[in-house]
Amino acid sequence: MSTALRTGPHRFRAAMGRFATGVTVVTTRTGDGVHGMTANGFLSVSLDPPLILVSLGACAMAGHLQRGDHYAVTVLSEDQETLSRHFGGRPQPGLSVEFAHRGEYSFVPGGLAEIGCRIADRHPAGDHVLFIGEVEHLDYRDGTPLLFYTGAYRSLHVGLTEDVFFY
């Protein structure tokens, strides 16, 4: 083990916190309703077939996904920090979420993207499980994302336009 890692998980987490991420809410339906959880361990895996991944530690959502076969991901917009906190384990008094249902998927309304997946594979990885999903539903809109950086919510402020990126 390198000297840097011997300092422990807190230092590792602080270093990883220097990577800005978007914020998502992962949802799934069970026999007793819709369950949601804030997650930033999310990424695109493949274009063909379209695959995404969510990485979950020991939590209720991981248990639901171990037993289930579908999940949905809502990419949050900058004005949805309250929803992120709510689904991140800090219930917001008086907040009632009316999910947007698209077939068998449930999404947080107002997000920038909706991605509904059938679970294609599960991979244990350290203290997490990687849930790979094959995309079956996809929708999106323009807007400003909610970001998470160094343990705090942030906003994206850029002066660039899309025309500087080459596709």
C-alpha positions in Angstrom: 0.0 0.0 0.0 1.3 3.5 -0.8 2.2 5.9 1.9 -0.6 8.2 0.8 -3.3 5.6 1.3 -2.0 4.6 4.7 -3.5 7.8 6.1 -6.9 6.3 5.9 -10.3 6.5 4.3 -10.9 10.1 5.3 -7.9 11.3 3.3 -9.0 9.2 0.3 -12.5 10.6 0.5 -11.1 14.2 0.6 -8.9 13.5 -2.5 -11.9 12.0 -4.3 -14.0 15.0 -3.3 -11.8 17.1 -5.6 -13.6 15.5 -8.6 -16.7 17.5 -9.2 -19.8 15.3 -9.9 -23.3 15.8 -10.9 -26.0 14.8 -8.4 -28.6 12.1 -9.1 -31.5 10.5 -7.4 -31.8 6.7 -8.0 -35.3 5.3 -7.7 -36.9 1.9 -7.8 -40.3 0.5 -7.2 -41.0 -2.3 -4.8 -44.3 -3.8 -3.5 -44.5 -1.0 -0.9 -43.9 2.0 -3.2 -41.2 4.1 -4.8 -37.8 4.3 -3.0 -35.3 7.0 -3.8 -31.7 7.8 -2.8 -29.3 10.6 -3.7 -26.2 9.2 -5.4 -23.2 10.8 -7.2 -21.6 7.4 -7.9 -23.1 7.3 -11.4 -21.5 7.1 -14.9 -22.0 6.2 -18.5 -20.5 2.8 -19.4 -21.3 2.1 -23.1 -23.0 3.7 -26.1 -23.8 0.4 -27.9 -25.7 -1.0 -26.1 -26.5 2.1 -23.9 -25.3 1.2 -20.4 -25.0 3.2 -17.2 -23.7 2.3 -13.7 -24.6 3.3 -10.2 -22.3 2.4 -7.4 -23.9 1.8 -4.0 -22.5 0.9 -0.6 -24.4 -0.9 2.1 -27.8 0.8 2.1 -31.5 0.1 1.7 -31.4 1.0 -2.1 -28.6 -1.6 -2.7 -30.8 -4.2 -1.1 -33.8 -3.2 -3.3 -31.6 -3.4 -6.4 -30.2 -6.8 -5.4 -33.7 -8.1 -5.3 -35.2 -6.1 -8.2 -34.6 -5.8 -11.9 -35.0 -2.1 -12.7 -33.9 1.3 -11.5 -34.3 4.9 -12.7 -31.9 7.8 -12.4 -32.9 11.5 -12.4 -30.0 14.0 -13.0 -30.8 16.9 -10.7 -30.8 20.6 -11.8 -29.3 23.4 -9.7 -32.6 24.3 -8.1 -33.1 20.8 -6.7 -30.7 20.8 -3.8 -33.5 20.4 -1.3 -34.6 17.2 -3.1 -31.0 15.9 -3.0 -30.8 16.5 0.7 -34.2 14.8 1.2 -33.2 11.7 -0.7 -29.7 11.8 0.9 -31.0 11.0 4.3 -32.0 14.4 5.5 -35.8 14.5 5.2 -37.1 17.9 4.5 -40.2 18.7 6.7 -43.3 19.2 4.7 -41.7 18.0 1.4 -43.9 15.6 -0.5 -42.5 14.3 -3.8 -45.0 13.4 -6.6 -42.9 11.1 -8.8 -43.2 11.3 -12.6 -44.1 7.7 -13.7 -42.9 6.6 -17.2 -44.0 3.0 -17.6 -42.3 1.0 -14.9 -39.9 3.8 -14.0 -40.4 6.6 -11.4 -38.4 9.9 -11.7 -38.0 13.0 -9.6 -39.9 15.7 -11.6 -37.9 18.7 -12.8 -34.6 16.9 -13.4 -32.3 17.5 -16.4 -32.3 13.9 -17.5 -34.4 10.7 -16.9 -32.7 7.4 -17.5 -34.6 4.1 -16.9 -32.7 0.8 -16.9 -33.1 -2.9 -16.6 -30.4 -4.3 -14.4 -28.0 -6.1 -16.7 -25.3 -7.0 -14.2 -24.1 -6.6 -10.6 -20.5 -6.5 -9.6 -19.2 -6.5 -6.0 -16.4 -3.9 -5.8 -14.8 -3.4 -2.3 -17.5 -2.1 0.0 -19.9 -1.2 -2.9 -21.9 -3.0 -5.6 -21.8 -1.7 -9.2 -25.3 -2.0 -10.7 -25.0 -1.9 -14.5 -28.2 -1.0 -16.2 -29.2 -1.3 -19.9 -31.1 1.9 -20.8 -34.7 1.4 -21.7 -36.1 4.9 -21.2 -34.3 8.2 -21.9 -35.4 11.8 -21.8 -33.6 15.1 -21.1 -33.9 18.9 -21.2 -31.5 21.8 -21.1 -30.6 23.4 -17.8 -27.9 24.0 -15.2 -26.9 20.9 -13.2 -26.5 20.6 -9.4 -22.9 19.8 -8.6 -21.1 18.3 -5.6 -17.5 19.3 -4.9 -15.4 19.0 -1.7 -18.4 17.9 0.3 -20.7 20.8 -0.7 -23.2 21.6 -3.3 -22.0 23.9 -6.1 -23.3 25.6 -9.3 -21.8 25.5 -12.7 -20.6 28.9 -13.9 -19.0 28.8 -17.4 -18.5 31.3 -20.2 -18.3 28.7 -22.9 -21.0 27.7 -25.3 -21.5 24.3 -26.8 -20.1 25.4 -30.1 -16.5 25.1 -28.7 -17.0 21.3 -28.3 -16.4 19.1 -31.2 -18.7 16.1 -31.6 
